[in-house]
Amino acid sequence: MIPPTFTTDGVAETKCSAAIATNGSNIITVTDAGGYASTGSWIDILTQTAIGGIVLYGLYYIQSTPSGTTFTILASSNATATV
């Protein structure tokens, strides 16, 4: 997997260090060491990234921030593998 490059609400372009998909779920957990994401913000994934059978690209609403360095988004379809 190529780490997605993204921006969060106008913050400088960032690369996340990991993304986790679970088979049968459309919830994607993204790790951002910079901790720029906040619930209710949007991220723009600038590079197409395949994870768990899903291709992420474009704008995603940040659903939650389970920790200071992770956030969740919803993909348009369910993952077909756990990664």
Residue pairs with C-beta under 8 A, 6 or more apart in sequence:
1 19
1 49
1 50
1 51
1 83
2 47
2 49
3 15
3 16
3 17
3 18
3 19
3 49
4 15
4 16
4 19
4 30
4 45
4 46
4 47
4 49
4 56
5 13
5 14
5 15
5 45
5 46
5 47
6 13
6 14
6 15
6 16
6 43
6 44
6 45
6 46
7 13
7 14
7 43
7 44
7 46
8 14
8 32
8 36
8 37
8 38
8 41
8 42
8 43
8 44
8 62
9 41
9 42
11 34
11 36
13 46
14 32
14 34
14 36
16 30
16 31
16 32
17 31
17 32
17 33
18 30
18 31
19 28
19 29
19 30
19 31
19 49
19 51
19 56
19 83
20 28
20 29
20 30
20 51
20 83
21 28
21 51
21 52
21 53
21 54
21 75
21 79
21 81
21 82
21 83
22 52
22 79
22 82
23 52
23 78
23 79
23 80
23 81
23 82
24 78
24 79
25 78
25 79
26 54
26 74
26 75
26 76
26 77
26 78
26 79
27 63
27 72
27 73
27 74
27 75
28 51
28 54
28 56
28 72
28 73
28 74
28 75
28 79
29 66
29 70
29 71
29 72
30 37
30 43
30 70
30 71
30 72
30 73
31 69
31 70
32 69
32 70
32 71
33 69
34 69
35 68
35 69
37 43
37 62
37 65
37 71
38 62
38 65
38 71
39 62
39 63
39 64
39 65
39 71
40 61
40 62
41 61
41 62
42 59
42 60
42 61
42 62
43 59
43 60
43 62
43 71
43 73
44 58
44 59
44 60
45 56
45 57
45 58
45 59
45 60
47 57
48 55
48 56
48 57
49 55
49 56
49 57
50 56
51 79
51 83
52 79
52 80
52 81
52 82
52 83
53 79
53 80
53 81
54 75
54 76
54 77
54 78
54 79
54 80
56 73
56 75
60 73
60 74
61 73
61 74
62 71
62 72
62 73
63 71
63 72
63 73
63 74
64 71
64 72
65 71
65 72
66 72
